[in-house]
Amino acid sequence: MPSRTTALLVDDDARLARLVTEYLGKHEIDVTVAADGERGLAALRRGRFDVVVLDVMLPGADGFEICRRIRASPELAPLPIVMLTARGDDVDKIVGLELGADDYLAKPFNPRELLARIRAVLRRAGTSSAPRHPPFRTGALAIDFDAREATVAGRRVSLTHYEFELLAALARTAGRVLSREQLLDRLKGQDYEAFDRSIDVHVSNLRAKLEPDPKAPRYVKTVRGIGYVLVRDQTDA
């Protein structure tokens, strides 16, 4: 089963952000929110996203400028972008599309329509030769999502299907703690015993294969009472 879709919403309207996050979450799309363009760009460079939903009217650099900067970055350029605006002006729509936006939606909008637009741009992006998920690297650990392969210091690590899905879920939210329940939700449909503590066993197996010292993990760490996090190496910047 494919992993859940990840979306970055760049919008300073907190109420709208909550509504969109809740609605899209019910439809297999995990949303990360950034309140301005600079934070949005920083989130894109840290994480891995399938689509960007970008408001035009932002504090600081506006959505047009952020769209232009995304398209100017070789790393970020393939990402599908849906632009939002409180203005329904055709000129705004033309400018956004000329800068490289894939679609455009005027506020106020029905979240169902946003979901349809996101699905449409993702379908179109799926026909592109660009990879859906750029490789992830931290320290000696590298993950190729498309090839479903993990290496440590250039050595290929033999992972089961489930172990790779677990690692991929942690890598796509690197730096963010995921509870056992969140991990189970992301991995639903896989062949495993669906109870919270089963995650602990799989994390232990994963560490045994990835970590130089599984008892003092460098990558997959436990946050007591909460869950697990894949941490970035201190030297990554």
PyRosetta script that sets phi, psi and omega in degrees:
from pyrosetta import init, pose_from_sequence

init()
pose = pose_from_sequence("MPSRTTALLVDDDARLARLVTEYLGKHEIDVTVAADGERGLAALRRGRFDVVVLDVMLPGADGFEICRRIRASPELAPLPIVMLTARGDDVDKIVGLELGADDYLAKPFNPRELLARIRAVLRRAGTSSAPRHPPFRTGALAIDFDAREATVAGRRVSLTHYEFELLAALARTAGRVLSREQLLDRLKGQDYEAFDRSIDVHVSNLRAKLEPDPKAPRYVKTVRGIGYVLVRDQTDA")
pose.set_psi(1, 134.0)
pose.set_omega(1, -179.2)
pose.set_phi(2, -66.7)
pose.set_psi(2, 154.9)
pose.set_omega(2, 178.9)
pose.set_phi(3, -68.4)
pose.set_psi(3, 161.5)
pose.set_omega(3, 176.3)
pose.set_phi(4, -64.5)
pose.set_psi(4, 149.5)
pose.set_omega(4, 177.5)
pose.set_phi(5, -73.1)
pose.set_psi(5, 144.0)
pose.set_omega(5, 177.3)
pose.set_phi(6, -116.2)
pose.set_psi(6, 131.4)
pose.set_omega(6, -178.6)
pose.set_phi(7, -126.6)
pose.set_psi(7, 142.4)
pose.set_omega(7, 171.5)
pose.set_phi(8, -106.5)
pose.set_psi(8, 121.3)
pose.set_omega(8, 176.1)
pose.set_phi(9, -103.3)
pose.set_psi(9, 118.4)
pose.set_omega(9, 178.2)
pose.set_phi(10, -107.0)
pose.set_psi(10, 102.1)
pose.set_omega(10, -175.1)
pose.set_phi(11, -161.6)
pose.set_psi(11, 136.2)
pose.set_omega(11, -178.6)
pose.set_phi(12, -92.6)
pose.set_psi(12, 4.6)
pose.set_omega(12, 177.2)
pose.set_phi(13, -87.8)
pose.set_psi(13, 99.6)
pose.set_omega(13, -173.7)
pose.set_phi(14, -62.4)
pose.set_psi(14, -37.8)
pose.set_omega(14, -179.0)
pose.set_phi(15, -65.7)
pose.set_psi(15, -44.8)
pose.set_omega(15, 178.2)
pose.set_phi(16, -63.4)
pose.set_psi(16, -40.8)
pose.set_omega(16, -179.6)
pose.set_phi(17, -60.3)
pose.set_psi(17, -42.1)
pose.set_omega(17, 178.5)
pose.set_phi(18, -63.7)
pose.set_psi(18, -44.2)
pose.set_omega(18, -179.2)
pose.set_phi(19, -62.2)
pose.set_psi(19, -47.3)
pose.set_omega(19, -178.9)
pose.set_phi(20, -65.0)
pose.set_psi(20, -43.2)
pose.set_omega(20, -179.6)
pose.set_phi(21, -60.3)
pose.set_psi(21, -44.6)
pose.set_omega(21, -179.1)
pose.set_phi(22, -66.9)
pose.set_psi(22, -45.3)
pose.set_omega(22, -177.0)
pose.set_phi(23, -66.9)
pose.set_psi(23, -48.8)
pose.set_omega(23, -178.5)
pose.set_phi(24, -66.2)
pose.set_psi(24, -33.2)
pose.set_omega(24, 178.1)
pose.set_phi(25, -59.6)
pose.set_psi(25, -32.4)
pose.set_omega(25, 178.2)
pose.set_phi(26, -73.4)
pose.set_psi(26, -11.9)
pose.set_omega(26, -177.8)
pose.set_phi(27, -118.5)
pose.set_psi(27, 35.7)
pose.set_omega(27, 171.7)
pose.set_phi(28, 68.4)
pose.set_psi(28, 26.7)
pose.set_omega(28, 176.7)
pose.set_phi(29, -123.3)
pose.set_psi(29, 117.0)
pose.set_omega(29, 177.8)
pose.set_phi(30, -88.2)
pose.set_psi(30, 125.0)
pose.set_omega(30, -173.5)
pose.set_phi(31, -108.3)
pose.set_psi(31, 130.9)
pose.set_omega(31, 168.3)
pose.set_phi(32, -107.8)
pose.set_psi(32, 135.5)
pose.set_omega(32, -175.4)
pose.set_phi(33, -109.6)
pose.set_psi(33, 135.1)
pose.set_omega(33, 171.5)
pose.set_phi(34, -123.8)
pose.set_psi(34, 133.5)
pose.set_omega(34, -173.0)
pose.set_phi(35, -84.8)
pose.set_psi(35, -9.9)
pose.set_omega(35, 175.9)
pose.set_phi(36, -152.3)
pose.set_psi(36, 172.1)
pose.set_omega(36, -172.7)
pose.set_phi(37, -65.7)
pose.set_psi(37, -40.6)
pose.set_omega(37, -178.7)
pose.set_phi(38, -64.6)
pose.set_psi(38, -40.9)
pose.set_omega(38, 176.5)
pose.set_phi(39, -66.3)
pose.set_psi(39, -35.6)
pose.set_omega(39, 177.4)
pose.set_phi(40, -62.9)
pose.set_psi(40, -45.5)
pose.set_omega(40, 178.3)
pose.set_phi(41, -62.9)
pose.set_psi(41, -39.8)
pose.set_omega(41, 178.9)
pose.set_phi(42, -63.3)
pose.set_psi(42, -40.7)
pose.set_omega(42, 178.7)
pose.set_phi(43, -64.6)
pose.set_psi(43, -39.0)
pose.set_omega(43, 179.2)
pose.set_phi(44, -63.6)
pose.set_psi(44, -36.5)
pose.set_omega(44, -178.7)
pose.set_phi(45, -75.9)
pose.set_psi(45, -26.2)
pose.set_omega(45, -179.7)
pose.set_phi(46, -85.0)
pose.set_psi(46, -39.8)
pose.set_omega(46, -170.3)
pose.set_phi(47, -109.3)
pose.set_psi(47, -169.5)
pose.set_omega(47, 178.8)
pose.set_phi(48, -128.0)
pose.set_psi(48, 120.1)
pose.set_omega(48, -176.5)
pose.set_phi(49, -127.5)
pose.set_psi(49, 152.9)
pose.set_omega(49, 177.6)
pose.set_phi(50, -92.6)
pose.set_psi(50, -27.2)
pose.set_omega(50, -174.5)
pose.set_phi(51, -155.3)
pose.set_psi(51, 150.2)
pose.set_omega(51, 175.8)
pose.set_phi(52, -116.7)
pose.set_psi(52, 130.3)
pose.set_omega(52, 172.7)
pose.set_phi(53, -108.7)
pose.set_psi(53, 114.2)
pose.set_omega(53, -164.7)
pose.set_phi(54, -123.8)
pose.set_psi(54, 117.6)
pose.set_omega(54, 176.9)
pose.set_phi(55, -76.1)
pose.set_psi(55, 144.5)
pose.set_omega(55, 177.4)
pose.set_phi(56, -75.8)
pose.set_psi(56, -44.9)
pose.set_omega(56, -174.5)
pose.set_phi(57, -86.9)
pose.set_psi(57, 91.6)
pose.set_omega(57, -178.7)
pose.set_phi(58, -120.6)
pose.set_psi(58, 152.2)
pose.set_omega(58, 171.8)
pose.set_phi(59, -67.2)
pose.set_psi(59, 143.2)
pose.set_omega(59, -177.2)
pose.set_phi(60, 76.0)
pose.set_psi(60, -136.8)
pose.set_omega(60, 178.8)
pose.set_phi(61, -62.2)
pose.set_psi(61, 130.6)
pose.set_omega(61, -177.9)
pose.set_phi(62, -79.7)
pose.set_psi(62, 175.3)
pose.set_omega(62, -175.5)
pose.set_phi(63, -63.0)
pose.set_psi(63, -31.5)
pose.set_omega(63, 177.5)
pose.set_phi(64, -62.7)
pose.set_psi(64, -43.9)
pose.set_omega(64, 179.9)
pose.set_phi(65, -65.6)
pose.set_psi(65, -40.9)
pose.set_omega(65, 180.0)
pose.set_phi(66, -66.2)
pose.set_psi(66, -39.8)
pose.set_omega(66, 176.8)
pose.set_phi(67, -60.5)
pose.set_psi(67, -45.4)
pose.set_omega(67, 179.6)
pose.set_phi(68, -60.1)
pose.set_psi(68, -41.0)
pose.set_omega(68, -178.7)
pose.set_phi(69, -70.6)
pose.set_psi(69, -34.2)
pose.set_omega(69, 175.3)
pose.set_phi(70, -63.9)
pose.set_psi(70, -46.4)
pose.set_omega(70, -178.0)
pose.set_phi(71, -69.2)
pose.set_psi(71, -22.4)
pose.set_omega(71, 179.3)
pose.set_phi(72, -83.5)
pose.set_psi(72, -9.8)
pose.set_omega(72, -179.0)
pose.set_phi(73, -95.6)
pose.set_psi(73, 118.6)
pose.set_omega(73, -179.6)
pose.set_phi(74, -55.8)
pose.set_psi(74, -33.8)
pose.set_omega(74, -177.9)
pose.set_phi(75, -71.9)
pose.set_psi(75, -39.2)
pose.set_omega(75, -172.9)
pose.set_phi(76, -97.5)
pose.set_psi(76, -18.5)
pose.set_omega(76, -171.4)
pose.set_phi(77, -52.6)
pose.set_psi(77, -36.3)
pose.set_omega(77, -177.3)
pose.set_phi(78, -70.5)
pose.set_psi(78, -11.3)
pose.set_omega(78, -175.2)
pose.set_phi(79, -64.3)
pose.set_psi(79, 131.7)
pose.set_omega(79, 173.0)
pose.set_phi(80, -66.4)
pose.set_psi(80, 141.0)
pose.set_omega(80, -179.8)
pose.set_phi(81, -127.0)
pose.set_psi(81, 127.1)
pose.set_omega(81, 170.4)
pose.set_phi(82, -109.6)
pose.set_psi(82, 122.0)
pose.set_omega(82, -178.5)
pose.set_phi(83, -96.7)
pose.set_psi(83, 144.9)
pose.set_omega(83, 178.2)
pose.set_phi(84, -118.7)
pose.set_psi(84, 145.9)
pose.set_omega(84, 174.4)
pose.set_phi(85, -152.6)
pose.set_psi(85, 150.2)
pose.set_omega(85, 175.1)
pose.set_phi(86, -80.7)
pose.set_psi(86, -10.6)
pose.set_omega(86, -179.4)
pose.set_phi(87, -104.9)
pose.set_psi(87, 129.4)
pose.set_omega(87, -179.4)
pose.set_phi(88, -92.8)
pose.set_psi(88, 17.1)
pose.set_omega(88, -176.6)
pose.set_phi(89, -62.4)
pose.set_psi(89, 130.5)
pose.set_omega(89, 179.0)
pose.set_phi(90, -61.1)
pose.set_psi(90, -31.0)
pose.set_omega(90, 179.5)
pose.set_phi(91, -61.7)
pose.set_psi(91, -43.7)
pose.set_omega(91, 177.6)
pose.set_phi(92, -59.8)
pose.set_psi(92, -42.7)
pose.set_omega(92, -179.0)
pose.set_phi(93, -62.3)
pose.set_psi(93, -44.6)
pose.set_omega(93, -179.3)
pose.set_phi(94, -63.4)
pose.set_psi(94, -44.0)
pose.set_omega(94, 179.5)
pose.set_phi(95, -60.0)
pose.set_psi(95, -46.8)
pose.set_omega(95, -179.9)
pose.set_phi(96, -60.0)
pose.set_psi(96, -44.8)
pose.set_omega(96, -179.3)
pose.set_phi(97, -68.4)
pose.set_psi(97, -36.9)
pose.set_omega(97, 177.9)
pose.set_phi(98, -65.5)
pose.set_psi(98, -30.8)
pose.set_omega(98, 178.6)
pose.set_phi(99, -77.8)
pose.set_psi(99, -10.1)
pose.set_omega(99, 175.5)
pose.set_phi(100, 117.5)
pose.set_psi(100, 6.2)
pose.set_omega(100, 175.7)
pose.set_phi(101, -64.5)
pose.set_psi(101, 144.9)
pose.set_omega(101, -179.4)
pose.set_phi(102, -86.8)
pose.set_psi(102, -27.7)
pose.set_omega(102, 179.5)
pose.set_phi(103, -157.5)
pose.set_psi(103, 170.6)
pose.set_omega(103, -170.3)
pose.set_phi(104, -146.9)
pose.set_psi(104, 133.9)
pose.set_omega(104, -177.6)
pose.set_phi(105, -137.3)
pose.set_psi(105, 126.1)
pose.set_omega(105, -178.9)
pose.set_phi(106, -87.2)
pose.set_psi(106, 140.2)
pose.set_omega(106, 174.0)
pose.set_phi(107, -82.9)
pose.set_psi(107, 150.6)
pose.set_omega(107, -7.0)
pose.set_phi(108, -75.8)
pose.set_psi(108, 151.8)
pose.set_omega(108, -178.3)
pose.set_phi(109, -134.9)
pose.set_psi(109, 160.1)
pose.set_omega(109, 174.7)
pose.set_phi(110, -84.2)
pose.set_psi(110, 127.8)
pose.set_omega(110, 179.2)
pose.set_phi(111, -53.1)
pose.set_psi(111, -28.4)
pose.set_omega(111, 178.1)
pose.set_phi(112, -64.2)
pose.set_psi(112, -36.7)
pose.set_omega(112, 178.4)
pose.set_phi(113, -69.0)
pose.set_psi(113, -39.1)
pose.set_omega(113, 176.6)
pose.set_phi(114, -60.8)
pose.set_psi(114, -43.6)
pose.set_omega(114, 177.8)
pose.set_phi(115, -58.1)
pose.set_psi(115, -43.8)
pose.set_omega(115, 179.7)
pose.set_phi(116, -63.5)
pose.set_psi(116, -41.0)
pose.set_omega(116, 179.3)
pose.set_phi(117, -64.4)
pose.set_psi(117, -42.5)
pose.set_omega(117, 179.5)
pose.set_phi(118, -61.9)
pose.set_psi(118, -46.9)
pose.set_omega(118, 179.8)
pose.set_phi(119, -61.0)
pose.set_psi(119, -37.7)
pose.set_omega(119, -179.0)
pose.set_phi(120, -66.2)
pose.set_psi(120, -45.2)
pose.set_omega(120, -178.4)
pose.set_phi(121, -69.7)
pose.set_psi(121, -30.1)
pose.set_omega(121, 177.2)
pose.set_phi(122, -70.3)
pose.set_psi(122, -37.4)
pose.set_omega(122, 175.9)
pose.set_phi(123, -62.5)
pose.set_psi(123, -42.8)
pose.set_omega(123, 179.5)
pose.set_phi(124, -66.4)
pose.set_psi(124, -40.1)
pose.set_omega(124, 180.0)
pose.set_phi(125, -65.0)
pose.set_psi(125, -28.7)
pose.set_omega(125, 179.9)
pose.set_phi(126, -66.0)
pose.set_psi(126, -18.2)
pose.set_omega(126, 178.1)
pose.set_phi(127, -89.3)
pose.set_psi(127, -4.7)
pose.set_omega(127, -178.7)
pose.set_phi(128, -79.7)
pose.set_psi(128, 155.3)
pose.set_omega(128, 176.6)
pose.set_phi(129, -78.4)
pose.set_psi(129, -10.5)
pose.set_omega(129, -179.7)
pose.set_phi(130, -71.7)
pose.set_psi(130, 142.3)
pose.set_omega(130, 180.0)
pose.set_phi(131, -67.0)
pose.set_psi(131, 142.7)
pose.set_omega(131, 178.3)
pose.set_phi(132, -68.8)
pose.set_psi(132, -33.6)
pose.set_omega(132, -176.9)
pose.set_phi(133, -130.3)
pose.set_psi(133, 104.0)
pose.set_omega(133, 176.4)
pose.set_phi(134, -58.2)
pose.set_psi(134, 150.2)
pose.set_omega(134, 179.6)
pose.set_phi(135, -57.7)
pose.set_psi(135, 151.1)
pose.set_omega(135, 178.7)
pose.set_phi(136, -110.4)
pose.set_psi(136, 139.7)
pose.set_omega(136, 177.9)
pose.set_phi(137, -142.4)
pose.set_psi(137, 136.9)
pose.set_omega(137, 170.1)
pose.set_phi(138, -149.1)
pose.set_psi(138, 125.7)
pose.set_omega(138, -176.0)
pose.set_phi(139, 57.2)
pose.set_psi(139, -130.1)
pose.set_omega(139, 179.8)
pose.set_phi(140, -88.5)
pose.set_psi(140, -5.1)
pose.set_omega(140, -177.3)
pose.set_phi(141, -89.8)
pose.set_psi(141, 128.3)
pose.set_omega(141, 176.7)
pose.set_phi(142, -130.6)
pose.set_psi(142, 139.9)
pose.set_omega(142, -179.0)
pose.set_phi(143, -128.2)
pose.set_psi(143, 124.5)
pose.set_omega(143, 174.3)
pose.set_phi(144, -105.3)
pose.set_psi(144, 103.0)
pose.set_omega(144, -174.9)
pose.set_phi(145, -65.6)
pose.set_psi(145, -38.4)
pose.set_omega(145, -176.9)
pose.set_phi(146, -70.7)
pose.set_psi(146, -39.0)
pose.set_omega(146, 178.4)
pose.set_phi(147, -83.6)
pose.set_psi(147, -8.2)
pose.set_omega(147, -177.6)
pose.set_phi(148, 54.5)
pose.set_psi(148, 54.2)
pose.set_omega(148, -176.5)
pose.set_phi(149, -137.4)
pose.set_psi(149, 138.7)
pose.set_omega(149, 174.9)
pose.set_phi(150, -121.9)
pose.set_psi(150, 139.9)
pose.set_omega(150, 176.6)
pose.set_phi(151, -130.2)
pose.set_psi(151, 151.0)
pose.set_omega(151, 173.6)
pose.set_phi(152, -125.5)
pose.set_psi(152, 117.6)
pose.set_omega(152, -176.5)
pose.set_phi(153, 54.0)
pose.set_psi(153, 37.9)
pose.set_omega(153, 178.3)
pose.set_phi(154, 83.9)
pose.set_psi(154, -5.7)
pose.set_omega(154, -179.3)
pose.set_phi(155, -93.9)
pose.set_psi(155, 125.6)
pose.set_omega(155, -179.9)
pose.set_phi(156, -68.1)
pose.set_psi(156, 132.3)
pose.set_omega(156, 179.6)
pose.set_phi(157, -100.7)
pose.set_psi(157, 127.5)
pose.set_omega(157, -179.4)
pose.set_phi(158, -82.7)
pose.set_psi(158, 108.5)
pose.set_omega(158, -178.5)
pose.set_phi(159, -116.0)
pose.set_psi(159, 146.1)
pose.set_omega(159, 172.0)
pose.set_phi(160, -71.5)
pose.set_psi(160, 166.9)
pose.set_omega(160, 178.1)
pose.set_phi(161, -55.4)
pose.set_psi(161, -46.8)
pose.set_omega(161, -177.5)
pose.set_phi(162, -66.5)
pose.set_psi(162, -42.8)
pose.set_omega(162, 179.9)
pose.set_phi(163, -61.1)
pose.set_psi(163, -39.4)
pose.set_omega(163, 178.5)
pose.set_phi(164, -66.4)
pose.set_psi(164, -42.1)
pose.set_omega(164, 179.1)
pose.set_phi(165, -61.9)
pose.set_psi(165, -38.9)
pose.set_omega(165, 177.9)
pose.set_phi(166, -64.6)
pose.set_psi(166, -46.3)
pose.set_omega(166, 178.3)
pose.set_phi(167, -62.3)
pose.set_psi(167, -42.9)
pose.set_omega(167, -179.4)
pose.set_phi(168, -63.2)
pose.set_psi(168, -40.2)
pose.set_omega(168, 178.8)
pose.set_phi(169, -62.4)
pose.set_psi(169, -40.5)
pose.set_omega(169, 178.6)
pose.set_phi(170, -69.9)
pose.set_psi(170, -39.6)
pose.set_omega(170, -178.0)
pose.set_phi(171, -67.5)
pose.set_psi(171, -36.7)
pose.set_omega(171, -178.1)
pose.set_phi(172, -70.9)
pose.set_psi(172, -14.8)
pose.set_omega(172, 175.5)
pose.set_phi(173, -123.5)
pose.set_psi(173, 34.7)
pose.set_omega(173, -176.5)
pose.set_phi(174, -51.9)
pose.set_psi(174, 132.7)
pose.set_omega(174, -179.1)
pose.set_phi(175, 91.1)
pose.set_psi(175, -10.2)
pose.set_omega(175, -179.9)
pose.set_phi(176, -111.6)
pose.set_psi(176, 131.8)
pose.set_omega(176, -179.0)
pose.set_phi(177, -76.5)
pose.set_psi(177, 130.9)
pose.set_omega(177, 175.2)
pose.set_phi(178, -112.8)
pose.set_psi(178, 131.7)
pose.set_omega(178, 176.1)
pose.set_phi(179, -73.0)
pose.set_psi(179, 166.0)
pose.set_omega(179, 176.4)
pose.set_phi(180, -59.6)
pose.set_psi(180, -39.7)
pose.set_omega(180, 179.9)
pose.set_phi(181, -62.6)
pose.set_psi(181, -42.1)
pose.set_omega(181, 178.5)
pose.set_phi(182, -64.2)
pose.set_psi(182, -40.4)
pose.set_omega(182, 178.4)
pose.set_phi(183, -65.5)
pose.set_psi(183, -42.9)
pose.set_omega(183, 178.0)
pose.set_phi(184, -61.4)
pose.set_psi(184, -38.7)
pose.set_omega(184, 179.8)
pose.set_phi(185, -64.6)
pose.set_psi(185, -41.6)
pose.set_omega(185, 179.4)
pose.set_phi(186, -68.5)
pose.set_psi(186, -25.6)
pose.set_omega(186, -175.0)
pose.set_phi(187, -106.5)
pose.set_psi(187, 12.2)
pose.set_omega(187, -178.1)
pose.set_phi(188, -61.9)
pose.set_psi(188, 144.4)
pose.set_omega(188, -177.2)
pose.set_phi(189, 98.2)
pose.set_psi(189, -13.1)
pose.set_omega(189, 176.7)
pose.set_phi(190, -80.5)
pose.set_psi(190, 163.3)
pose.set_omega(190, 179.8)
pose.set_phi(191, -86.9)
pose.set_psi(191, 96.2)
pose.set_omega(191, 178.1)
pose.set_phi(192, -160.7)
pose.set_psi(192, 165.9)
pose.set_omega(192, 177.7)
pose.set_phi(193, -77.4)
pose.set_psi(193, 119.5)
pose.set_omega(193, -171.7)
pose.set_phi(194, -85.0)
pose.set_psi(194, 74.2)
pose.set_omega(194, 170.5)
pose.set_phi(195, -143.3)
pose.set_psi(195, 153.2)
pose.set_omega(195, -169.5)
pose.set_phi(196, -51.4)
pose.set_psi(196, -48.1)
pose.set_omega(196, -171.5)
pose.set_phi(197, -72.4)
pose.set_psi(197, -12.1)
pose.set_omega(197, 175.7)
pose.set_phi(198, -63.8)
pose.set_psi(198, -29.3)
pose.set_omega(198, 177.4)
pose.set_phi(199, -60.1)
pose.set_psi(199, -38.6)
pose.set_omega(199, -178.7)
pose.set_phi(200, -60.7)
pose.set_psi(200, -40.2)
pose.set_omega(200, -179.7)
pose.set_phi(201, -65.0)
pose.set_psi(201, -45.2)
pose.set_omega(201, -178.7)
pose.set_phi(202, -67.4)
pose.set_psi(202, -36.7)
pose.set_omega(202, 176.2)
pose.set_phi(203, -63.9)
pose.set_psi(203, -40.8)
pose.set_omega(203, 178.3)
pose.set_phi(204, -61.0)
pose.set_psi(204, -43.7)
pose.set_omega(204, 178.2)
pose.set_phi(205, -64.2)
pose.set_psi(205, -40.0)
pose.set_omega(205, 179.5)
pose.set_phi(206, -63.1)
pose.set_psi(206, -44.9)
pose.set_omega(206, 178.7)
pose.set_phi(207, -61.5)
pose.set_psi(207, -39.2)
pose.set_omega(207, -179.6)
pose.set_phi(208, -60.4)
pose.set_psi(208, -27.8)
pose.set_omega(208, -178.8)
pose.set_phi(209, -92.0)
pose.set_psi(209, -28.5)
pose.set_omega(209, -173.5)
pose.set_phi(210, -99.5)
pose.set_psi(210, -37.7)
pose.set_omega(210, -166.9)
pose.set_phi(211, -87.0)
pose.set_psi(211, 138.8)
pose.set_omega(211, 172.8)
pose.set_phi(212, -59.5)
pose.set_psi(212, -37.8)
pose.set_omega(212, 176.2)
pose.set_phi(213, -135.3)
pose.set_psi(213, 98.1)
pose.set_omega(213, -176.4)
pose.set_phi(214, -58.1)
pose.set_psi(214, -23.9)
pose.set_omega(214, -179.9)
pose.set_phi(215, -80.4)
pose.set_psi(215, -15.9)
pose.set_omega(215, 175.4)
pose.set_phi(216, -131.1)
pose.set_psi(216, 70.3)
pose.set_omega(216, -171.1)
pose.set_phi(217, -61.5)
pose.set_psi(217, 140.4)
pose.set_omega(217, 178.7)
pose.set_phi(218, -95.0)
pose.set_psi(218, -31.3)
pose.set_omega(218, -172.9)
pose.set_phi(219, -106.5)
pose.set_psi(219, -60.8)
pose.set_omega(219, -177.2)
pose.set_phi(220, -95.2)
pose.set_psi(220, 105.8)
pose.set_omega(220, -174.8)
pose.set_phi(221, -109.8)
pose.set_psi(221, 152.4)
pose.set_omega(221, 177.3)
pose.set_phi(222, -91.8)
pose.set_psi(222, 134.3)
pose.set_omega(222, 170.1)
pose.set_phi(223, -108.5)
pose.set_psi(223, 104.1)
pose.set_omega(223, -170.0)
pose.set_phi(224, -53.7)
pose.set_psi(224, 130.2)
pose.set_omega(224, 177.9)
pose.set_phi(225, 81.6)
pose.set_psi(225, -4.3)
pose.set_omega(225, -178.5)
pose.set_phi(226, -122.1)
pose.set_psi(226, -62.4)
pose.set_omega(226, -177.9)
pose.set_phi(227, 168.2)
pose.set_psi(227, -133.4)
pose.set_omega(227, -174.1)
pose.set_phi(228, -132.3)
pose.set_psi(228, 155.6)
pose.set_omega(228, 178.4)
pose.set_phi(229, -144.3)
pose.set_psi(229, 140.4)
pose.set_omega(229, 171.1)
pose.set_phi(230, -94.5)
pose.set_psi(230, 116.7)
pose.set_omega(230, -175.1)
pose.set_phi(231, -95.5)
pose.set_psi(231, 148.0)
pose.set_omega(231, 176.3)
pose.set_phi(232, -84.6)
pose.set_psi(232, 146.0)
pose.set_omega(232, 178.5)
pose.set_phi(233, -62.3)
pose.set_psi(233, 142.6)
pose.set_omega(233, -178.6)
pose.set_phi(234, -57.7)
pose.set_psi(234, -26.9)
pose.set_omega(234, -176.6)
pose.set_phi(235, -83.0)
pose.set_psi(235, -10.3)
pose.set_omega(235, 178.5)
pose.set_phi(236, -72.0)
pose.set_psi(236, 133.0)
pose.set_omega(236, 177.4)
pose.set_phi(237, -157.1)
pose.dump_pdb("model.pdb")
